[in-house]
Amino acid sequence: MAELLSEQDIGKALGTLTDWRLNEGALVRTVELAGFPQAIQVVNRVAEIAENDNHHPDIDIRWRTLTFRCTTHSKDGITASDVTLAEEIDGVIDAIRG
């Protein structure tokens, strides 16, 4: 079972996840895409990755603005799986933005 990361480990992760912030026990990123279709492309790709990893972010969709929240609900905090998922989300956003 995944273990919660220490505050120091979370700080190190945020040092590389420059578009993410810590908010109420979760890694959070808000991104604005070119339009709704591009936002949905990102959501669909992230959904595929989340299903494959069996680790799912909370996603808020507001037209072309997406907010991702990565936390391990069963642990009530941040684990290495959340950091990995955040990195994968960054890769999706970068690839779709071009």
C-alpha positions as CSV (number, residue, x, y, z in Angstrom):
1,M,0.0,0.0,0.0
2,A,1.2,3.5,-0.8
3,E,2.7,5.5,2.0
4,L,2.0,9.2,2.6
5,L,4.9,11.5,1.6
6,S,6.6,13.6,4.2
7,E,6.3,17.4,4.0
8,Q,10.0,17.4,2.8
9,D,9.2,15.0,0.0
10,I,6.2,17.0,-1.0
11,G,8.3,20.1,-1.1
12,K,10.9,18.3,-3.3
13,A,8.1,17.2,-5.6
14,L,6.7,20.7,-5.9
15,G,10.2,21.9,-6.8
16,T,9.9,20.0,-10.1
17,L,6.1,20.3,-10.5
18,T,6.4,24.1,-11.0
19,D,2.8,24.6,-12.2
20,W,1.4,22.7,-9.1
21,R,0.6,23.9,-5.6
22,L,-0.3,22.3,-2.3
23,N,-3.9,22.8,-1.3
24,E,-5.7,21.1,1.5
25,G,-3.7,17.9,1.3
26,A,-3.6,17.6,-2.5
27,L,-1.4,18.6,-5.4
28,V,-3.5,21.1,-7.5
29,R,-2.9,22.5,-11.0
30,T,-5.2,24.8,-12.9
31,V,-4.6,25.2,-16.6
32,E,-6.3,27.2,-19.4
33,L,-6.4,25.6,-22.8
34,A,-7.1,27.1,-26.2
35,G,-10.8,26.1,-26.1
36,F,-13.3,23.5,-24.9
37,P,-12.4,20.8,-27.4
38,Q,-8.7,21.0,-26.4
39,A,-9.6,20.9,-22.7
40,I,-11.7,17.7,-23.3
41,Q,-8.8,16.2,-25.3
42,V,-6.6,16.7,-22.2
43,V,-9.3,15.2,-19.9
44,N,-9.8,12.2,-22.2
45,R,-6.1,11.4,-22.3
46,V,-5.7,11.9,-18.5
47,A,-8.7,9.5,-18.0
48,E,-6.9,6.9,-20.1
49,I,-3.7,7.2,-18.0
50,A,-5.7,7.2,-14.7
51,E,-7.5,4.0,-15.7
52,N,-4.2,2.4,-16.7
53,D,-2.6,3.4,-13.4
54,N,-5.7,2.8,-11.3
55,H,-5.2,6.2,-9.7
56,H,-7.6,8.9,-10.6
57,P,-7.4,12.7,-10.1
58,D,-10.4,14.9,-9.3
59,I,-11.0,17.1,-12.4
60,D,-13.0,20.3,-12.5
61,I,-14.0,21.4,-16.0
62,R,-15.0,25.1,-16.6
63,W,-15.2,25.7,-20.3
64,R,-11.5,25.7,-21.3
65,T,-10.1,25.8,-17.8
66,L,-9.3,22.6,-16.0
67,T,-8.3,22.1,-12.4
68,F,-6.6,18.8,-11.5
69,R,-6.5,17.6,-7.8
70,C,-4.2,14.7,-7.0
71,T,-4.5,13.0,-3.7
72,T,-4.8,9.5,-2.5
73,H,-8.2,9.4,-0.9
74,S,-7.7,6.1,0.9
75,K,-4.6,7.6,2.6
76,D,-6.1,11.1,3.1
77,G,-3.0,12.7,1.6
78,I,-0.3,12.8,-1.0
79,T,1.6,9.6,-2.0
80,A,4.2,8.9,-4.7
81,S,1.3,7.9,-7.0
82,D,0.0,11.4,-6.9
83,V,3.4,12.9,-7.8
84,T,3.6,10.4,-10.7
85,L,0.1,11.3,-11.9
86,A,0.9,15.0,-11.7
87,E,3.9,14.5,-13.9
88,E,1.9,12.5,-16.4
89,I,-0.8,15.2,-16.5
90,D,2.0,17.8,-17.2
91,G,3.1,15.6,-20.1
92,V,-0.4,15.4,-21.5
93,I,-0.9,19.2,-21.3
94,D,2.5,19.9,-23.0
95,A,1.8,17.4,-25.8
96,I,-1.7,18.7,-26.6
97,R,-0.7,22.3,-26.4
98,G,2.1,21.5,-28.8
